[in-house]
Amino acid sequence: MIVTVTPNPSIDRTVEIDRLERGGLIRAHEATSEAAGKGLNVSRALHGQGQDTLAVLPVARESAATYLALLADEVPTALVSVLGSVRVNISLVEPDGTVTKVNEPGPMLDTSGMEAILAAVASTPPARWIVGCGSLPPGAPTDFYARLATFGSADRRVAVDSSGEALLRAAGAGVALVKPNASELAGIAGRPLATLGEAVDAACELVGRGVGAALVSLGSDGALYVDAGGAVSHAEAAIEDAVNAVGAGDALLAGFLASGADSAALPEAIAWSVAAVRSPVSRMRDVTRADRDSVVVHARVDRDRRLRR
């Protein structure tokens, strides 16, 4: 069992337009909405591949009916009632693939709401992993994921996919795994990361804060794995038929956890990410042999390789 925790879920609204014009009237061709959140996306990927998972989700009372209707029992959930209304994230999609995103901050999470989420996590069935994912809502203390780390044990490890101070606090609390992307890793390091070697160094610094391992998603440059034992691995997949990058990092994390969460799991994790970007919708299709065959595991890390933006 893998339990995911999403403290700031959302309704993701995708609007297709001809062209974004500041100050003008824009008429949409099509608009769709779905229940979303990074932890929920990880659970979706796991559930779709036959893995046992449970998504712990706060449900804002003012919009609970709408959110639950969109969720439609898609994955097993443990729901926590909190005050306010769920945030709505809007993606404006132009015909050439340009996406402009507007993300709301989310409802205020007071102390009682935070304690209710942590209590829900404490009452979940025995799990191999507890995975905290995404941004924190307004009012949530930056040590939320650090407090999640207290649920870790020899049989139940804790992973965090977040950014900034929340991720740093979790790292200092000794979580087993963190999963930043390249931008988030650069933000934590306090410097731009232009090469693969610089990304490795920044990941090693993060692990040096007390983390067991770091899984870094690098977009079209693949992914990097670094652990406290000194292991460093880099793998990638060059594909020409990517149609949807949304959720690729969440699929990477899901595949990594499902496959053993060590350096040997990196190729399968990338195959899950490939399946996600080849899926025309946010729900990842089944991972195929073609997805796995596209993965290249490098025998050595090319430290001088320039990272693509």
C-alpha positions in Angstrom: 0.0 0.0 0.0 1.2 3.5 -0.9 -0.6 6.4 0.8 -0.5 9.8 -0.8 -1.3 13.1 1.0 -2.4 16.2 -1.0 -2.8 19.2 1.4 -3.9 21.6 -1.4 -6.0 19.7 -4.1 -7.6 21.6 -6.9 -10.1 21.6 -9.7 -8.0 21.9 -12.9 -9.8 23.8 -15.6 -8.4 23.5 -19.1 -9.6 26.1 -21.6 -8.7 25.9 -25.3 -8.4 29.3 -27.1 -7.1 30.7 -30.4 -4.6 33.1 -28.9 -3.9 34.8 -25.6 -4.5 38.6 -25.9 -3.9 40.8 -22.8 -6.9 43.1 -22.3 -9.0 41.5 -25.0 -12.1 39.4 -25.1 -11.1 35.7 -25.6 -13.7 33.2 -26.7 -13.0 29.6 -25.7 -13.5 26.6 -28.1 -13.7 24.0 -25.3 -13.3 23.8 -21.6 -13.0 20.8 -19.3 -12.6 20.3 -15.5 -11.2 17.5 -13.4 -10.4 16.8 -9.8 -6.7 17.2 -9.4 -3.7 17.4 -7.0 -0.2 16.0 -7.2 -0.8 13.3 -4.6 -4.0 12.4 -6.3 -2.2 12.1 -9.6 0.4 9.7 -8.0 -2.5 7.6 -6.6 -4.2 7.6 -10.1 -1.1 6.3 -11.7 -0.6 3.6 -9.1 -4.2 2.5 -9.1 -4.2 2.4 -12.9 -1.2 0.0 -12.9 -2.8 -2.3 -10.3 -1.0 -1.0 -7.2 -2.7 -0.6 -3.8 -3.0 3.0 -2.9 -5.0 5.4 -0.8 -5.3 9.2 -1.4 -5.7 11.3 1.7 -7.5 14.5 0.5 -8.9 17.5 2.4 -12.3 18.4 0.8 -13.3 22.1 1.2 -16.9 22.2 2.4 -18.2 24.9 0.1 -17.2 23.0 -3.1 -17.3 19.5 -1.8 -20.1 18.3 -4.0 -18.5 19.6 -7.2 -15.1 18.2 -6.3 -16.4 14.8 -5.4 -18.6 14.6 -8.5 -15.5 15.2 -10.6 -13.5 12.7 -8.6 -16.2 10.1 -9.2 -14.6 7.4 -6.9 -11.7 7.1 -9.4 -9.2 6.1 -6.7 -9.6 4.9 -3.1 -9.7 8.0 -0.8 -9.7 9.1 2.8 -11.5 12.4 2.9 -11.0 15.2 5.4 -13.5 18.0 5.7 -12.0 21.4 5.9 -13.3 25.0 5.7 -13.5 27.1 2.5 -13.6 26.3 -1.2 -11.2 24.3 -3.3 -8.9 26.2 -5.5 -9.4 26.3 -9.3 -6.3 26.2 -11.5 -6.8 27.4 -15.1 -4.7 26.4 -18.1 -5.2 28.4 -21.3 -4.1 26.3 -24.2 -3.3 27.7 -27.6 -3.2 25.7 -30.9 0.6 25.6 -31.0 0.7 24.0 -27.6 1.6 27.1 -25.6 0.0 26.8 -22.1 -0.6 29.7 -19.8 -1.4 28.7 -16.2 -3.2 30.6 -13.5 -3.1 28.8 -10.1 -5.2 29.9 -7.2 -3.7 29.7 -3.7 -6.3 27.5 -2.2 -8.4 27.7 1.0 -6.9 28.7 4.4 -5.8 25.7 6.3 -6.0 26.4 10.1 -4.5 24.3 12.8 -7.6 22.1 13.2 -7.6 21.4 9.5 -3.9 20.4 9.5 -4.3 18.2 12.6 -7.3 16.5 10.9 -5.2 15.7 7.9 -2.4 14.3 10.0 -4.9 12.3 12.1 -6.3 10.8 8.8 -2.8 9.8 7.8 -2.2 8.2 11.2 -5.4 6.1 10.8 -4.6 4.7 7.4 -3.9 1.0 6.9 -0.3 -0.2 7.0 1.6 1.2 4.1 5.1 0.9 2.6 5.2 4.6 1.7 3.5 7.8 2.8 3.9 10.4 0.1 3.3 14.1 0.7 2.8 16.0 -2.5 2.3 19.5 -3.8 2.2 23.1 -2.5 0.9 24.0 0.9 -2.3 26.0 1.2 -2.4 29.5 2.8 -2.1 29.2 6.6 -0.4 25.8 6.6 2.9 25.9 8.5 6.0 25.1 6.5 6.8 22.2 8.7 3.7 20.3 7.5 5.7 17.7 5.6 8.4 17.6 8.3 5.6 16.5 10.7 4.5 13.9 8.1 8.1 12.5 8.5 7.2 11.5 12.0 5.1 8.7 10.6 8.2 7.0 9.1 9.6 3.8 10.4 11.7 0.8 9.3 8.6 -0.6 7.5 6.9 2.7 6.4 9.0 5.3 4.7 8.1 8.9 3.9 8.6 10.7 0.6 7.9 14.4 -0.2 7.4 16.1 -3.5 7.2 19.8 -2.8 9.4 22.9 -3.1 11.0 25.7 -1.1 11.0 25.9 2.6 8.4 23.1 2.9 10.8 20.7 1.1 13.8 21.9 3.1 12.1 21.4 6.4 11.1 17.9 5.3 14.7 17.2 4.3 15.9 18.3 7.7 13.4 15.9 9.3 15.1 13.0 7.6 12.5 11.8 5.1 13.5 8.8 3.0 13.0 10.4 -0.4 12.5 13.8 -2.0 11.5 14.5 -5.6 12.2 18.0 -6.8 12.2 19.0 -10.4 15.1 20.9 -11.9 13.6 24.3 -11.1 12.8 23.4 -7.6 16.2 21.9 -7.0 17.8 25.1 -8.3 15.6 27.2 -6.0 16.8 25.2 -3.0 20.4 25.3 -4.1 20.2 29.1 -4.5 21.8 29.0 -7.9 21.0 28.1 -11.6 21.8 24.6 -12.7 23.2 24.6 -16.2 24.7 21.2 -16.4 23.9 17.6 -15.3 27.0 17.8 -13.0 25.6 20.9 -11.3 22.3 19.1 -10.8 24.1 16.1 -9.3 26.0 18.4 -6.9 22.8 20.2 -5.8 21.0 16.8 -5.3 24.0 15.6 -3.2 23.8 18.7 -1.1 20.1 18.1 -0.5 20.7 14.5 0.4 23.4 15.8 2.8 20.7 17.6 4.8 19.6 14.2 6.1 17.5 12.8 3.2 17.8 9.1 2.2 17.7 9.8 -1.5 16.7 12.3 -4.1 14.8 11.6 -7.4 15.1 14.7 -9.6 12.9 15.0 -12.7 14.7 16.9 -15.5 12.0 17.1 -18.1 13.4 16.2 -21.5 16.7 15.4 -19.9 15.2 12.4 -18.0 15.7 11.9 -14.3 18.5 11.7 -11.8 18.8 9.5 -8.7 21.2 10.2 -5.9 21.3 8.5 -2.5 23.1 8.8 0.8 25.2 5.7 0.0 26.8 7.5 -2.9 24.8 6.0 -5.8 24.3 8.3 -8.7 22.2 7.3 -11.8 20.9 9.1 -14.8 18.3 7.8 -17.3 16.2 9.3 -20.1 13.9 8.5 -23.0 13.9 10.3 -26.3 10.4 10.2 -27.7 8.8 12.0 -30.6 5.1 11.5 -29.9 4.7 13.3 -26.6 1.2 14.8 -26.4 0.8 15.8 -22.7 3.5 16.7 -20.2 1.0 17.3 -17.4 1.5 14.7 -14.7 4.8 13.3 -16.0 6.6 14.0 -12.8 3.8 12.5 -10.7 3.9 9.3 -12.9 7.7 9.2 -12.5 7.4 9.2 -8.7 4.6 6.6 -8.8 6.6 4.3 -11.0 9.7 4.8 -8.8 7.9 3.9 -5.6 6.1 0.9 -7.2 9.3 -0.5 -8.5 11.4 -0.6 -5.3 12.5 3.1 -4.9 16.2 2.6 -5.5 18.6 3.1 -8.4 17.3 -0.1 -10.1 13.8 1.4 -10.1 14.8 4.5 -12.2 14.3 2.9 -15.7 10.8 1.7 -14.8 10.0 5.1 -13.3 11.0 6.8 -16.6 8.8 4.3 -18.5 5.8 5.3 -16.4 6.6 9.0 -17.2 6.8 8.1 -20.9 3.4 6.5 -20.7 2.1 9.6 -19.1 3.4 12.0 -21.7 2.1 9.7 -24.5 -1.4 9.8 -22.9 -3.7 12.4 -24.4 -5.5 13.0 -21.1 -4.1 13.4 -17.5 -5.0 9.8 -16.7 -2.0 7.7 -17.6 -2.6 4.7 -19.9 -1.0 1.3 -19.2 2.8 1.2 -19.5 3.8 -0.8 -22.6 6.9 -2.6 -23.8 7.4 0.3 -26.2 7.5 2.8 -23.3 10.1 0.6 -21.5 12.2 0.1 -24.7 12.5 3.9 -25.1 14.4 4.2 -21.8 18.2 4.6 -21.9 20.2 4.1 -18.7 23.6 5.8 -18.9 26.6 3.9 -17.6 28.1 7.1 -16.4 26.8 10.6 -15.7 28.0 13.1 -18.2 28.7 16.0 -15.9 29.4 18.4 -18.7 26.1 17.8 -20.5 24.0 21.0 -20.7 20.5 20.8 -19.4 17.7 21.8 -21.8 15.3 24.4 -20.5 
